[in-house]
């Protein structure tokens, strides 16, 4: 929401480094990944901006513009039209090569799964616009589709899709999986994320401001008992994450 937007110009500024510095840091990160035993990645909206999907707290972020009372001027695309970026595909390559053990994401755009990333190695903490889930305890079957599962015209906390579970003997109501403000994260995804975060000896954060004080940030990223953390973003980092 707009109240979580950056409050100062200093927070808003995006920082750029020359090729030599970027290459040096990339080499260091590559060595850390190669030597890690349990490498975990946490991604935020910034990983999808080059696909045309707006972030939340960048200069043209959704909450940034709303807080400033401004309309968007840059071109964006629907998450259904967006294609996975080089960053998404790099994570797929790292996972298939055996380096990346698990991916935790606060994104709902579906690009990680569309990139071919293994659904068994990802926790989508805020849900996925292309996924609906059975509401019956003990079933919780998931259905992944090519379209948005959010029902048009429903309230912000109305998650019913109007469809029903096809598991034998169930017929439970299907719900979209999007987590909105003031809603609890889904326990299964939370437990997956925390289980793998606790195992990590290297945690890489990509494209997240780490600004919203959710369980994902406080428990998975800041408090995970990793020996090393690397943060890739364009705006200034939270001092608590600097090494």
C-alpha positions in Angstrom: 0.0 0.0 0.0 1.0 3.6 -0.4 2.0 4.0 3.2 4.9 1.5 2.6 6.4 3.7 -0.1 9.9 5.2 0.4 9.6 8.5 2.3 12.8 10.3 1.3 14.6 11.1 -2.0 17.7 9.3 -0.6 15.7 6.1 -0.3 14.4 6.6 -3.9 17.7 7.1 -5.7 18.8 4.2 -7.8 22.6 3.5 -7.8 24.6 2.3 -10.8 28.1 0.8 -10.9 30.6 0.6 -13.7 31.1 -2.7 -15.6 34.4 -3.4 -13.8 32.8 -3.2 -10.3 29.8 -5.2 -11.4 32.1 -7.9 -12.9 34.1 -8.1 -9.7 31.1 -8.5 -7.5 29.6 -11.0 -9.9 32.8 -13.1 -9.7 32.7 -12.9 -5.9 29.1 -14.1 -5.9 29.8 -16.9 -8.3 32.6 -18.2 -6.0 30.2 -18.0 -3.0 27.6 -19.9 -4.9 30.1 -22.6 -6.1 31.4 -23.1 -2.6 28.0 -23.1 -0.8 26.4 -26.3 0.4 22.8 -25.0 0.6 22.1 -21.9 -1.6 18.7 -20.2 -1.3 17.3 -17.2 -3.2 14.7 -14.7 -2.1 13.1 -12.6 -4.9 10.9 -9.5 -5.0 9.2 -7.4 -7.7 12.5 -5.9 -9.0 13.3 -9.1 -10.7 10.4 -8.7 -13.1 10.7 -5.0 -14.0 12.7 -5.7 -17.1 9.8 -7.9 -18.3 7.6 -4.8 -18.1 5.9 -5.6 -14.8 6.0 -2.6 -12.5 7.6 -2.9 -9.0 6.2 -1.3 -5.9 8.8 1.1 -4.5 11.0 2.1 -7.4 10.7 5.6 -9.0 7.8 4.3 -11.0 6.6 1.8 -8.5 2.9 1.2 -7.8 3.0 2.4 -4.2 5.5 5.2 -5.0 3.1 6.8 -7.6 0.1 6.3 -5.4 1.8 8.0 -2.5 2.7 10.9 -4.7 -0.8 11.2 -6.3 0.7 10.6 -9.7 -0.4 8.5 -12.7 1.9 6.0 -14.5 3.7 7.4 -17.6 5.9 4.4 -18.5 4.8 1.4 -20.5 3.9 -1.8 -18.7 2.6 -5.2 -19.7 0.1 -7.6 -18.2 1.6 -10.4 -16.2 -0.1 -12.7 -18.7 1.9 -11.1 -21.5 5.2 -10.8 -19.7 8.0 -13.2 -20.4 10.6 -14.4 -17.9 13.7 -12.3 -17.8 17.4 -13.3 -17.9 17.3 -13.2 -14.1 14.5 -15.7 -14.0 16.2 -18.0 -16.5 19.5 -17.7 -14.6 17.8 -19.1 -11.5 16.4 -22.0 -13.5 19.9 -22.8 -14.8 21.3 -22.6 -11.2 18.6 -24.9 -9.9 19.0 -27.5 -12.7 22.8 -27.4 -12.2 22.3 -28.3 -8.6 23.5 -25.1 -7.0 20.2 -23.5 -6.1 18.4 -25.6 -3.5 15.3 -23.5 -3.0 13.6 -20.3 -4.2 11.5 -18.1 -1.9 9.5 -15.3 -3.7 7.1 -12.6 -2.7 6.1 -12.2 -6.3 2.6 -13.1 -7.6 3.3 -12.7 -11.3 3.8 -16.4 -12.1 7.0 -15.7 -14.0 9.1 -18.1 -11.9 7.0 -21.1 -12.8 6.5 -19.9 -16.4 10.3 -19.8 -16.7 10.4 -23.6 -16.0 11.6 -23.4 -12.4 10.7 -26.6 -10.5 7.4 -26.1 -8.6 8.8 -28.5 -6.0 11.6 -26.1 -5.2 9.8 -22.8 -4.7 7.6 -21.1 -2.0 5.4 -18.3 -3.3 4.7 -16.5 -0.1 2.1 -14.1 -1.6 0.5 -16.5 -3.9 0.3 -16.7 -7.7 -2.2 -15.0 -10.0 -2.4 -18.1 -12.1 -3.0 -20.6 -9.3 -6.2 -21.5 -7.5 -6.4 -23.8 -4.4 -9.0 -26.0 -2.9 -10.4 -24.5 0.3 -11.1 -27.9 2.0 -8.6 -28.7 4.8 -6.8 -31.9 4.1 -7.2 -31.5 0.3 -5.8 -28.1 -0.7 -5.2 -29.3 -4.2 -3.7 -26.7 -6.5 -4.7 -25.9 -10.1 -2.3 -23.9 -12.3 -3.7 -22.3 -15.4 -2.7 -19.8 -18.1 -5.2 -17.1 -16.9 -5.7 -14.9 -13.8 -7.7 -16.7 -11.2 -8.9 -13.5 -9.4 -12.7 -13.0 -9.9 -13.5 -9.6 -11.4 -15.7 -7.4 -9.3 -15.1 -9.2 -6.0 -13.9 -7.5 -2.8 -10.3 -7.4 -1.9 -10.7 -10.2 0.6 -13.1 -12.3 -1.6 -11.0 -15.1 -3.0 -13.6 -17.5 -4.4 -13.1 -18.2 -8.1 -16.5 -19.8 -8.7 -15.0 -23.2 -9.6 -14.8 -26.4 -7.6 -12.2 -29.0 -6.8 -12.1 -32.1 -9.1 -10.4 -34.4 -6.7 -12.4 -37.5 -6.1 -15.0 -37.0 -3.4 -14.0 -33.4 -2.7 -15.9 -30.8 -4.8 -14.6 -28.1 -2.5 -14.7 -24.4 -3.4 -11.6 -23.2 -5.3 -9.9 -20.0 -4.1 -7.3 -17.7 -5.7 -4.0 -17.8 -3.8 -3.2 -14.1 -3.7 -2.3 -12.7 -0.2 -3.5 -9.1 0.3 -2.6 -6.7 3.1 -3.9 -7.8 6.5 -4.3 -11.4 5.4 -2.3 -14.3 6.8 0.3 -16.1 4.7 -0.5 -19.7 3.8 1.0 -22.0 6.4 2.4 -24.5 3.9 4.3 -21.9 2.0 5.6 -20.3 5.2 6.8 -23.6 6.6 8.6 -24.5 3.3 10.3 -21.2 3.2 11.5 -21.3 6.8 12.6 -24.9 6.6 14.9 -24.1 3.6 16.0 -20.7 5.0 17.2 -22.5 8.1 19.4 -24.8 6.0 20.9 -22.0 3.9 24.6 -21.2 4.2 24.2 -18.5 1.4 21.1 -16.4 1.0 20.8 -14.2 -2.1 18.1 -11.5 -2.3 17.2 -10.2 -5.7 14.9 -7.2 -6.4 13.4 -6.6 -3.0 13.3 -3.4 -1.0 12.8 -5.6 2.1 10.7 -2.7 3.4 7.5 -4.4 4.4 7.8 -5.9 7.9 6.3 -9.3 7.0 7.2 -12.7 8.2 9.0 -13.3 4.9 11.5 -10.5 5.6 11.8 -10.7 9.4 12.1 -14.5 9.7 13.3 -15.7 6.3 15.8 -13.1 5.3 16.9 -11.1 8.3 16.9 -13.9 10.9 17.9 -16.9 8.8 21.0 -18.4 10.3 23.0 -18.1 7.1 26.7 -17.5 7.2 26.6 -15.3 4.1 24.0 -12.9 2.7 24.1 -11.1 -0.7 21.7 -8.4 -1.7 21.2 -7.3 -5.3 19.1 -4.1 -5.7 19.4 -0.6 -7.1 18.3 1.4 -4.0 20.1 1.7 -0.8 20.0 -1.4 1.4 18.6 -1.7 4.9 21.6 -1.3 7.2 20.7 -4.5 9.1 21.5 -6.5 6.1 24.8 -5.0 5.3 27.9 -7.1 6.0 
